[in-house]
Amino acid sequence: MSNPLQYLHDQLEQWRAEGTYQRLRILESASAAESRFDGKEVINLASNNYLGLTTHPKLREAAIQAVRDFGVGSGAVRTISGTMTLHMQLEERIAQFKNVEACVVFQSGFAANAGTVSAILTPEDHIVSDELNHASIIDGCRLSRAKIHVFPHKDVAAAEKILAELESQPGRKLLISDGVFSMDGDIGPLPGLVEAAERHGAIMMVDDAHSSGVLGRNGRGTIDHFGLHGRVHVQVGTLSKAVGVLGGYVCGSRDLIEFLYHRARPFLFSTSHPPAVAAACLAAFDVLEQEPERIERLWDNTRHFKKGLAAAGFNTGISETPITPVIVGEAKTAHDLSRELFQEGVLATGIGFPTVPKGKARVRTIVSATHTKAELDRALEIFEKVGKKLGLV
Ligand SMILES: *Cc1c(COP(=O)(O)O)cnc(C)c1O
């Protein structure tokens, strides 16, 4: 009998032949500055655990206490019987932290984006979207069936031109950008975009997944970084990166949040966070407010590591944040570099098409607040050694 899934096998074989087949690396310890993957201790430059909160004692304790008090699951979706006191406390805590009226927490940042864009727009509406926006935004746009207009990366004038052209058309307009772009580590041109949205009466939405806990006062994100409070109607953030746990959230007006309570499909049709997750996230916001030195160390480490990579002669692109790509061109080169780095004791993931454009393959590094200078210097030495071996520097 023929196998109707044979084409999947053929595609996998092709990826193996091209050297882009990706085996999952298995993390055998906690996610930390140094972790054990596949039986090997390595310096971990591949996690989004910017502040080291995945293993913070206060978060661990909060999670354990929540398990003791409330068990391991919420038992239902939020709208049936799965809204626990902890979920409401977390939403209030985030709204207060972000200086907005209200907040809704989703199971992930992905669900927050996909669920929100698809809920607030209809096929009659228009979306004006940066070409490098995150996949979850793209999926949300597609699910909404609104008309999608993509503008070149960070090109405010191009975005404004599209908004101007749409002025005569019926339907609502949504202007949407990442706050920090996850592959290049550059910051979105939010002041310009906000002004363009205001001039043309568009809804302004920003996805701050990589800026939550990283940019702005105590990690309040890019809206705080740029002083744009009250001018971004839909603010998305994640609890899965710097916050160290799991989840996503949307901040905005009380009306926006109550509307999402009624219409966002991941909120309506997927079970809410286990109590331990909500409790750990709550503790994380205490840590953000009480331990700002973590964010200072993150930026200090970022400057140190970027300087070292540049001095070694690597192309680190246009990054302005702790995300530093080492751009090498072909996907195979990126995967070779990643593999050699791992052998020498550094985990940094190779990323190629379709996650980044063809010819812009890279190894992406993210330093954390918890890396020591000695660890970063060792990683830099290894980068230089492997880079020379592969003829990259
Ligand atoms: C990681 C990321 C997300 C998804 O967040 P999760 O909580 O991991 O689902 C959304 N948007 C951007 C820009 C991201 O980088």
The ligand as an SDF file (V2000), in Angstrom:
LIG
                    3D

 15 15  0  0  0  0  0  0  0  0999 V2000
    8.4600   34.9910   20.9450 C   0  0  0  0  0  0  0  0  0  0  0  0
    7.5560   35.9510   20.2850 C   0  0  0  0  0  0  0  0  0  0  0  0
    6.1750   35.7770   20.3250 C   0  0  0  0  0  0  0  0  0  0  0  0
    5.5570   34.5510   20.9230 C   0  0  0  0  0  0  0  0  0  0  0  0
    5.6350   34.5400   22.2960 O   0  0  0  0  0  0  0  0  0  0  0  0
    5.3950   33.1440   23.0860 P   0  0  0  0  0  0  0  0  0  0  0  0
    5.0090   33.5840   24.4420 O   0  0  0  0  0  0  0  0  0  0  0  0
    6.6790   32.4000   23.0210 O   0  0  0  0  0  0  0  0  0  0  0  0
    4.3080   32.4400   22.3640 O   0  0  0  0  0  0  0  0  0  0  0  0
    5.3750   36.7470   19.7620 C   0  0  0  0  0  0  0  0  0  0  0  0
    5.9000   37.8330   19.1720 N   0  0  0  0  0  0  0  0  0  0  0  0
    7.2290   38.0250   19.0950 C   0  0  0  0  0  0  0  0  0  0  0  0
    7.7640   39.2560   18.4410 C   0  0  0  0  0  0  0  0  0  0  0  0
    8.0950   37.0840   19.6410 C   0  0  0  0  0  0  0  0  0  0  0  0
    9.4040   37.2680   19.5520 O   0  0  0  0  0  0  0  0  0  0  0  0
  1  2  1  0
  2  3  1  0
  2 14  2  0
  3  4  1  0
  3 10  2  0
  4  5  1  0
  5  6  1  0
  6  7  2  0
  6  8  1  0
  6  9  1  0
 10 11  1  0
 11 12  2  0
 12 13  1  0
 12 14  1  0
 14 15  1  0
M  END
$$$$
